[in-house]
Amino acid sequence: MRVLLTNDDGIRAPGLLAMYRALEGLADEILVVAPLTVQSATSHGVTFHQPLMTEPIEVNGQIGIAVDGRPADCVKLALANLWPERMGGRPDLVISGMNAGANVGINVIYSGTVAAAIEAAFLGVPSIAVSLHLGRGRPLFDVGARHARRAIDLLLADGLPSPHSCLSINIPKCEDSPAAAEDPQALARERAASGATYRPVSKRESDDEHDPQALMPVVVCPMNTHGIADRFEQRSAPDGQIYYWSTSGGFDFHETDEGSDVDHLFGRCITVTPLCYDLTDHARLGEWSRRVEKGQARSE
C-alpha cells in the first residue's frame, strides 16, 4: 500500500514523525507532503493568489516535501503534481496527522488536520485524520501513534475504504504525569514547537493518572454537535488600543451528548468518526422546495 502522509502542525512536528514510524510495515511507500510552518486551526483554507513554494526536508531518513501553504494546499498539490511526478499514479490512502490536540466535536470544522483528510476524500482518495488529545503533561507521540496504528489496522482489515471516504481517529491522552514536567516553561515551548495551540484545560479534564500503554477500546461514534462556550478577555495595548484574547477551553462545549466522540474520548476510548464533505441538508430539501414553489406560484 502507498500512503501520502500530511498534517497541519508542520513537517517538523513530532506527531508526524511518530505517525511515519508507526506506519512502517503497513505502507510499502510513504511520501510526506506537509506544511512548512504550523497551520493549526486554518480549517479548509486554500491558496490562490500566492505561489506555493516547496522545499525538500528529511523525515525519518527520507526526503519529504514542505509546502509553504495550508494543509488542503498540500493535499491538492500532492495529488495533482508531487505524487505523480515522484511516485506515479495516485496514493492508496492519505493519512493526516498525528495532530497535537484532539479534533472532536465542532473542532473538526476548524481543524487543518481534518481539512487535509477531507480534501483527499473529495478528490477521490480515501483518508484518515489522526489526532492526539493533550492534557497537562508531556505528550508521548510515539505511544499515541502506536494506538492509532492499531485502530487503522482494524479499519483496514477488510480492505481500503471507498475512494471518497474520510475517517477521523482521536486518541485519548498519552503523556507523562504533569508532575514529571519539572520545567513548565520548557514544556510550554516544547508543546508550541509540536504545533499544539495552548488553550486553558477544560473543567472536564483532570490530572488523572493513566497508563498510556494500556489497551483502549476503539469505538465508532458521531461527533458532538454543540458549540464551544466562547470567552474573550479584554486587554489594552501599550498605545491604549483595545484588543481581545480568547480564554475559552477547546473542550468547553455547551453540552456533551452521551455516546458522542467527546464523551467517549473522556472515557479513554479511541474514537472513530466517519465524516463527509457534502454539507447539503438533505432532510430539508423538500421543505425549502415547497416554500420556493409556493412563493413562485403566488407571484405568477
C-alpha positions as a Markdown table, in Angstrom:
| # | Residue | x | y | z |
|---|---|---|---|---|
| 1 | Met | 0.0 | 0.0 | 0.0 |
| 2 | Arg | 1.2 | 3.5 | -0.8 |
| 3 | Val | 0.4 | 6.3 | 1.6 |
| 4 | Leu | 0.6 | 10.1 | 1.4 |
| 5 | Leu | 1.3 | 11.5 | 4.9 |
| 6 | Thr | 0.5 | 15.1 | 5.8 |
| 7 | Asn | -0.6 | 17.2 | 8.8 |
| 8 | Asp | -1.3 | 20.8 | 9.9 |
| 9 | Asp | 1.4 | 21.1 | 12.6 |
| 10 | Gly | 4.2 | 21.4 | 10.1 |
| 11 | Ile | 6.6 | 19.0 | 8.5 |
| 12 | Arg | 9.0 | 19.0 | 11.5 |
| 13 | Ala | 6.2 | 18.2 | 14.1 |
| 14 | Pro | 6.9 | 15.2 | 16.4 |
| 15 | Gly | 3.4 | 13.9 | 15.8 |
| 16 | Leu | 4.1 | 13.5 | 12.1 |
| 17 | Leu | 7.4 | 11.7 | 12.7 |
| 18 | Ala | 5.7 | 9.4 | 15.2 |
| 19 | Met | 3.0 | 8.6 | 12.7 |
| 20 | Tyr | 5.6 | 7.9 | 10.0 |
| 21 | Arg | 7.3 | 5.4 | 12.2 |
| 22 | Ala | 4.0 | 3.7 | 13.2 |
| 23 | Leu | 3.0 | 3.2 | 9.6 |
| 24 | Glu | 6.2 | 1.2 | 8.8 |
| 25 | Gly | 5.1 | -2.3 | 7.9 |
| 26 | Leu | 1.6 | -1.2 | 6.8 |
| 27 | Ala | 2.7 | 1.0 | 3.9 |
| 28 | Asp | 5.2 | -0.1 | 1.2 |
| 29 | Glu | 5.8 | 3.5 | 0.2 |
| 30 | Ile | 5.2 | 6.8 | 2.2 |
| 31 | Leu | 5.6 | 10.2 | 0.8 |
| 32 | Val | 5.4 | 13.1 | 3.2 |
| 33 | Val | 4.0 | 16.4 | 1.9 |
| 34 | Ala | 3.2 | 18.8 | 4.8 |
| 35 | Pro | 3.1 | 22.5 | 5.6 |
| 36 | Leu | 6.4 | 24.2 | 6.1 |
| 37 | Thr | 5.1 | 26.0 | 9.2 |
| 38 | Val | 2.4 | 25.3 | 11.8 |
| 39 | Gln | -1.1 | 25.7 | 10.3 |
| 40 | Ser | -3.3 | 24.7 | 13.2 |
| 41 | Ala | -6.9 | 25.8 | 13.1 |
| 42 | Thr | -6.6 | 27.0 | 9.5 |
| 43 | Ser | -9.6 | 24.9 | 8.5 |
| 44 | His | -10.0 | 24.3 | 4.8 |
| 45 | Gly | -8.3 | 27.4 | 3.5 |
| 46 | Val | -6.5 | 27.2 | 0.2 |
| 47 | Thr | -4.1 | 29.4 | -1.6 |
| 48 | Phe | -4.9 | 31.1 | -5.0 |
| 49 | His | -3.0 | 34.4 | -5.2 |
| 50 | Gln | 0.4 | 33.4 | -3.9 |
| 51 | Pro | 2.9 | 30.8 | -5.1 |
| 52 | Leu | 3.2 | 27.5 | -3.2 |
| 53 | Met | 6.9 | 27.3 | -2.6 |
| 54 | Thr | 8.3 | 23.8 | -1.9 |
| 55 | Glu | 11.4 | 22.6 | -0.1 |
| 56 | Pro | 12.8 | 19.1 | 0.4 |
| 57 | Ile | 13.0 | 18.2 | 4.1 |
| 58 | Glu | 14.4 | 15.0 | 5.7 |
| 59 | Val | 11.7 | 13.0 | 7.5 |
| 60 | Asn | 12.8 | 9.8 | 9.2 |
| 61 | Gly | 15.8 | 9.4 | 6.9 |
| 62 | Gln | 13.6 | 10.0 | 3.8 |
| 63 | Ile | 13.1 | 13.2 | 1.8 |
| 64 | Gly | 9.7 | 14.8 | 2.4 |
| 65 | Ile | 8.3 | 17.9 | 0.7 |
| 66 | Ala | 7.5 | 21.0 | 2.7 |
| 67 | Val | 4.9 | 23.3 | 1.1 |
| 68 | Asp | 4.6 | 26.9 | 2.2 |
| 69 | Gly | 0.8 | 26.7 | 2.3 |
| 70 | Arg | -2.0 | 25.2 | 4.2 |
| 71 | Pro | -3.0 | 21.5 | 4.8 |
| 72 | Ala | -5.5 | 21.5 | 2.0 |
| 73 | Asp | -3.0 | 23.0 | -0.3 |
| 74 | Cys | -0.5 | 20.2 | 0.5 |
| 75 | Val | -3.1 | 17.5 | -0.5 |
| 76 | Lys | -4.2 | 19.3 | -3.6 |
| 77 | Leu | -0.6 | 19.9 | -4.8 |
| 78 | Ala | 0.5 | 16.4 | -3.8 |
| 79 | Leu | -2.3 | 14.6 | -5.7 |
| 80 | Ala | -2.1 | 16.9 | -8.8 |
| 81 | Asn | 1.7 | 17.1 | -9.2 |
| 82 | Leu | 4.1 | 15.9 | -6.5 |
| 83 | Trp | 2.9 | 12.3 | -6.1 |
| 84 | Pro | 2.5 | 11.6 | -9.9 |
| 85 | Glu | 5.9 | 13.2 | -10.6 |
| 86 | Arg | 7.8 | 11.2 | -7.9 |
| 87 | Met | 5.7 | 8.0 | -7.4 |
| 88 | Gly | 3.5 | 7.7 | -10.4 |
| 89 | Gly | -0.3 | 7.2 | -10.3 |
| 90 | Arg | -2.0 | 8.1 | -7.0 |
| 91 | Pro | -1.6 | 7.0 | -3.4 |
| 92 | Asp | -3.9 | 4.3 | -2.0 |
| 93 | Leu | -4.6 | 6.2 | 1.2 |
| 94 | Val | -4.0 | 9.7 | 2.7 |
| 95 | Ile | -3.3 | 9.9 | 6.4 |
| 96 | Ser | -3.3 | 13.3 | 8.1 |
| 97 | Gly | -1.6 | 13.6 | 11.5 |
| 98 | Met | -0.8 | 12.8 | 14.1 |
| 99 | Asn | -2.2 | 16.1 | 15.3 |
| 100 | Ala | -1.1 | 17.7 | 18.6 |
| 101 | Gly | -4.5 | 18.1 | 20.1 |
| 102 | Ala | -7.8 | 16.2 | 19.7 |
| 103 | Asn | -10.2 | 17.1 | 16.9 |
| 104 | Val | -13.6 | 16.1 | 18.3 |
| 105 | Gly | -17.0 | 17.8 | 18.3 |
| 106 | Ile | -17.2 | 21.1 | 16.5 |
| 107 | Asn | -13.4 | 21.4 | 16.4 |
| 108 | Val | -13.5 | 19.3 | 13.2 |
| 109 | Ile | -14.8 | 22.4 | 11.4 |
| 110 | Tyr | -11.7 | 24.4 | 12.4 |
| 111 | Ser | -9.1 | 21.7 | 12.1 |
| 112 | Gly | -6.5 | 21.8 | 9.4 |
| 113 | Thr | -5.7 | 18.1 | 10.1 |
| 114 | Val | -9.3 | 17.1 | 9.3 |
| 115 | Ala | -9.4 | 19.6 | 6.3 |
| 116 | Ala | -6.5 | 17.8 | 4.7 |
| 117 | Ala | -8.2 | 14.4 | 5.0 |
| 118 | Ile | -11.5 | 15.8 | 3.7 |
| 119 | Glu | -9.7 | 17.3 | 0.7 |
| 120 | Ala | -8.2 | 13.9 | -0.2 |
| 121 | Ala | -11.6 | 12.2 | 0.1 |
| 122 | Phe | -13.2 | 14.9 | -2.0 |
| 123 | Leu | -10.5 | 14.3 | -4.7 |
| 124 | Gly | -11.2 | 10.5 | -4.6 |
| 125 | Val | -8.5 | 9.1 | -2.3 |
| 126 | Pro | -9.7 | 7.6 | 1.0 |
| 127 | Ser | -8.3 | 9.3 | 4.0 |
| 128 | Ile | -7.8 | 9.1 | 7.8 |
| 129 | Ala | -7.2 | 12.0 | 10.1 |
| 130 | Val | -5.4 | 11.1 | 13.4 |
| 131 | Ser | -5.3 | 13.4 | 16.4 |
| 132 | Leu | -4.0 | 13.0 | 20.0 |
| 133 | His | -5.8 | 14.5 | 23.0 |
| 134 | Leu | -3.4 | 16.7 | 25.0 |
| 135 | Gly | -3.6 | 17.2 | 28.8 |
| 136 | Arg | -1.2 | 19.0 | 31.1 |
| 137 | Gly | 1.8 | 16.6 | 30.8 |
| 138 | Arg | 4.4 | 15.9 | 28.1 |
| 139 | Pro | 2.7 | 14.1 | 25.2 |
| 140 | Leu | 4.0 | 10.7 | 24.2 |
| 141 | Phe | 3.6 | 10.9 | 20.5 |
| 142 | Asp | 5.1 | 7.5 | 19.7 |
| 143 | Val | 2.8 | 5.8 | 22.2 |
| 144 | Gly | -0.2 | 7.6 | 20.7 |
| 145 | Ala | 0.9 | 6.7 | 17.2 |
| 146 | Arg | 1.0 | 3.0 | 18.2 |
| 147 | His | -2.6 | 3.2 | 19.4 |
| 148 | Ala | -3.5 | 4.9 | 16.2 |
| 149 | Arg | -1.8 | 2.2 | 14.1 |
| 150 | Arg | -3.9 | -0.4 | 15.9 |
| 151 | Ala | -7.1 | 1.5 | 15.1 |
| 152 | Ile | -6.0 | 1.9 | 11.5 |
| 153 | Asp | -5.3 | -1.9 | 11.2 |
| 154 | Leu | -8.8 | -2.6 | 12.5 |
| 155 | Leu | -10.4 | -0.2 | 10.0 |
| 156 | Leu | -8.4 | -1.6 | 7.0 |
| 157 | Ala | -8.8 | -5.3 | 8.0 |
| 158 | Asp | -11.4 | -5.8 | 5.2 |
| 159 | Gly | -9.6 | -3.6 | 2.7 |
| 160 | Leu | -9.3 | 0.1 | 1.9 |
| 161 | Pro | -12.3 | 2.4 | 2.4 |
| 162 | Ser | -14.2 | 3.5 | -0.7 |
| 163 | Pro | -12.5 | 6.4 | -2.7 |
| 164 | His | -14.5 | 9.3 | -1.1 |
| 165 | Ser | -14.4 | 8.0 | 2.5 |
| 166 | Cys | -12.9 | 10.1 | 5.3 |
| 167 | Leu | -12.4 | 8.8 | 8.9 |
| 168 | Ser | -11.3 | 10.8 | 11.9 |
| 169 | Ile | -9.5 | 9.0 | 14.7 |
| 170 | Asn | -8.9 | 10.6 | 18.1 |
| 171 | Ile | -6.5 | 9.0 | 20.7 |
| 172 | Pro | -7.0 | 9.7 | 24.4 |
| 173 | Lys | -4.2 | 11.4 | 26.4 |
| 174 | Cys | -0.9 | 9.5 | 26.3 |
| 175 | Glu | 1.5 | 11.5 | 28.4 |
| 176 | Asp | 3.9 | 11.7 | 31.3 |
| 177 | Ser | 2.3 | 12.7 | 34.6 |
| 178 | Pro | 2.1 | 16.5 | 34.9 |
| 179 | Ala | 4.3 | 16.2 | 37.9 |
| 180 | Ala | 7.0 | 14.8 | 35.7 |
| 181 | Ala | 7.3 | 18.2 | 33.9 |
| 182 | Glu | 10.0 | 19.8 | 36.1 |
| 183 | Asp | 10.2 | 22.9 | 33.9 |
| 184 | Pro | 6.7 | 24.2 | 32.9 |
| 185 | Gln | 8.2 | 26.8 | 30.7 |
| 186 | Ala | 10.3 | 24.3 | 28.8 |
| 187 | Leu | 7.2 | 22.1 | 28.5 |
| 188 | Ala | 5.2 | 25.0 | 27.1 |
| 189 | Arg | 8.0 | 25.7 | 24.5 |
| 190 | Glu | 8.1 | 22.0 | 23.6 |
| 191 | Arg | 4.4 | 21.8 | 23.0 |
| 192 | Ala | 4.4 | 25.0 | 21.0 |
| 193 | Ala | 7.1 | 23.5 | 18.8 |
| 194 | Ser | 5.0 | 20.4 | 18.3 |
| 195 | Gly | 2.2 | 22.6 | 16.8 |
| 196 | Ala | 0.0 | 22.5 | 19.9 |
| 197 | Thr | -2.0 | 25.7 | 20.3 |
| 198 | Tyr | -2.4 | 26.4 | 24.0 |
| 199 | Arg | -5.8 | 26.6 | 25.4 |
| 200 | Pro | -6.9 | 26.5 | 29.1 |
| 201 | Val | -7.7 | 23.0 | 30.2 |
| 202 | Ser | -11.4 | 22.2 | 30.3 |
| 203 | Lys | -13.2 | 21.6 | 33.6 |
| 204 | Arg | -13.8 | 18.0 | 32.4 |
| 205 | Glu | -10.1 | 17.5 | 32.1 |
| 206 | Ser | -8.2 | 16.4 | 35.2 |
| 207 | Asp | -4.7 | 15.3 | 36.1 |
| 208 | Asp | -5.9 | 11.8 | 36.3 |
| 209 | Glu | -3.3 | 9.1 | 36.4 |
| 210 | His | -3.4 | 6.8 | 33.4 |
| 211 | Asp | -1.3 | 4.1 | 31.8 |
| 212 | Pro | -0.6 | 5.4 | 28.4 |
| 213 | Gln | 0.5 | 1.9 | 27.2 |
| 214 | Ala | -2.8 | 0.3 | 28.3 |
| 215 | Leu | -5.1 | -1.2 | 25.6 |
| 216 | Met | -8.0 | 1.1 | 24.8 |
| 217 | Pro | -11.3 | 0.2 | 23.2 |
| 218 | Val | -12.0 | 1.5 | 19.7 |
| 219 | Val | -15.5 | 3.0 | 19.3 |
| 220 | Val | -17.2 | 4.2 | 16.2 |
| 221 | Cys | -19.3 | 7.2 | 17.1 |
| 222 | Pro | -20.8 | 10.5 | 15.9 |
| 223 | Met | -19.3 | 13.9 | 16.5 |
| 224 | Asn | -20.6 | 16.1 | 19.3 |
| 225 | Thr | -22.5 | 19.0 | 17.7 |
| 226 | His | -22.7 | 21.5 | 20.5 |
| 227 | Gly | -20.7 | 24.7 | 20.2 |
| 228 | Ile | -17.9 | 25.9 | 22.4 |
| 229 | Ala | -18.6 | 28.4 | 25.1 |
| 230 | Asp | -16.6 | 31.4 | 23.7 |
| 231 | Arg | -15.0 | 33.7 | 26.2 |
| 232 | Phe | -12.7 | 36.7 | 25.5 |
| 233 | Glu | -10.6 | 38.7 | 27.9 |
| 234 | Gln | -10.4 | 42.4 | 27.1 |
| 235 | Arg | -6.9 | 43.9 | 27.2 |
| 236 | Ser | -5.2 | 47.1 | 26.4 |
| 237 | Ala | -2.1 | 47.5 | 24.1 |
| 238 | Pro | 0.6 | 49.9 | 25.2 |
| 239 | Asp | -0.8 | 52.6 | 22.9 |
| 240 | Gly | -4.2 | 52.2 | 24.5 |
| 241 | Gln | -5.9 | 50.2 | 21.7 |
| 242 | Ile | -8.3 | 47.6 | 23.0 |
| 243 | Tyr | -7.9 | 44.0 | 21.9 |
| 244 | Tyr | -9.4 | 40.7 | 23.0 |
| 245 | Trp | -7.7 | 37.4 | 23.8 |
| 246 | Ser | -9.6 | 34.1 | 23.7 |
| 247 | Thr | -9.8 | 32.3 | 27.1 |
| 248 | Ser | -12.1 | 29.5 | 26.0 |
| 249 | Gly | -11.0 | 25.9 | 26.6 |
| 250 | Gly | -11.0 | 23.7 | 23.5 |
| 251 | Phe | -13.3 | 21.3 | 25.2 |
| 252 | Asp | -15.7 | 23.7 | 27.0 |
| 253 | Phe | -18.7 | 22.6 | 24.9 |
| 254 | His | -22.2 | 23.9 | 25.9 |
| 255 | Glu | -23.2 | 20.3 | 26.1 |
| 256 | Thr | -21.7 | 16.9 | 25.5 |
| 257 | Asp | -24.1 | 14.2 | 24.1 |
| 258 | Glu | -23.8 | 10.7 | 25.6 |
| 259 | Gly | -22.2 | 8.4 | 23.1 |
| 260 | Ser | -20.6 | 11.2 | 21.1 |
| 261 | Asp | -16.9 | 11.5 | 20.2 |
| 262 | Val | -16.2 | 13.9 | 23.1 |
| 263 | Asp | -18.0 | 11.6 | 25.6 |
| 264 | His | -16.0 | 8.5 | 24.5 |
| 265 | Leu | -12.7 | 10.3 | 24.4 |
| 266 | Phe | -13.0 | 11.3 | 28.0 |
| 267 | Gly | -13.9 | 7.7 | 28.8 |
| 268 | Arg | -10.5 | 6.8 | 27.4 |
| 269 | Cys | -11.8 | 5.2 | 24.2 |
| 270 | Ile | -10.2 | 5.6 | 20.8 |
| 271 | Thr | -12.9 | 7.3 | 18.7 |
| 272 | Val | -13.6 | 6.8 | 15.0 |
| 273 | Thr | -16.0 | 9.1 | 13.3 |
| 274 | Pro | -16.9 | 8.9 | 9.6 |
| 275 | Leu | -17.0 | 12.4 | 8.0 |
| 276 | Cys | -18.4 | 13.7 | 4.8 |
| 277 | Tyr | -17.9 | 16.8 | 2.7 |
| 278 | Asp | -21.4 | 17.1 | 1.4 |
| 279 | Leu | -22.9 | 19.9 | 3.6 |
| 280 | Thr | -26.4 | 19.7 | 1.9 |
| 281 | Asp | -29.2 | 19.4 | 4.5 |
| 282 | His | -30.9 | 16.6 | 2.6 |
| 283 | Ala | -33.7 | 16.2 | 5.2 |
| 284 | Arg | -34.9 | 19.8 | 4.5 |
| 285 | Leu | -34.6 | 19.9 | 0.7 |
| 286 | Gly | -38.3 | 19.1 | 0.3 |
| 287 | Glu | -39.3 | 21.8 | 2.9 |
| 288 | Trp | -37.4 | 24.5 | 1.1 |
| 289 | Ser | -38.5 | 23.3 | -2.4 |
| 290 | Arg | -42.2 | 23.5 | -1.3 |
| 291 | Arg | -41.6 | 27.0 | 0.2 |
| 292 | Val | -40.0 | 28.3 | -3.1 |
| 293 | Glu | -42.7 | 26.7 | -5.2 |
| 294 | Lys | -45.4 | 28.2 | -3.1 |
| 295 | Gly | -43.8 | 31.7 | -3.4 |
| 296 | Gln | -43.4 | 31.4 | -7.1 |
| 297 | Ala | -47.0 | 30.4 | -7.5 |
| 298 | Arg | -48.2 | 33.4 | -5.6 |
| 299 | Ser | -46.1 | 35.8 | -7.7 |
| 300 | Glu | -47.4 | 34.5 | -11.0 |
